[in-house]
Amino acid sequence: MTSLFGGSSNPTASPADMAARLEQVKNSIHNELALQNAQELMNKVTDKCYVKCVPKPGGSLSSSEEKCLSQCMERYLEAFDIVNRTYIARLRKERVDQQS
């Protein structure tokens, strides 16, 4: 019989087996969240840059619209990267401060 998480529901599974399965589930959830966050980021970038750079949608993009979209997306992702790195550094610092 299989459990909710796809593993065996064997009650005699060793603690090491259970810990390994738990780690697999955690990794799977982490990966799914990362994918969801990346998709959300790309949707936001697309929406915001499209609104800014394509005032009158048509059958195709002009060269100035393409250039604007490219620069907008680049700046948005660069800003996101800066914020992300700063946030991670802050979390690490807080973790170190808590351990002291």
Phi, psi and omega in degrees: 000144179253152181272180179303326183266011174091355180271175178287142178268027180296115182291349181262014178298140182288157177302326179294320178296317180294320179294320179295318179294319177298319178296322177297317180296316178300315179297319179298315179296316179301315180295319179296318178295320179297318178297315179298317179296319179296319178295319179296318178300313181295323177296317179296314179301312181299312181298308184295316182288324179296315180299319182288320192259343183237081183292326180231093181302142178221200182286337179207167180268141174283166180295325178291325177293318178299315180296316179299314179300316180298313180293319180298313181296319179298314179295318181298314181291324177296315178297318178299318180297317179297313180298317181298313180296320179296317179298315180296318178298320179295316178300318179296317179298315178298322179295318178295318179298322180291328181282342182280000000 
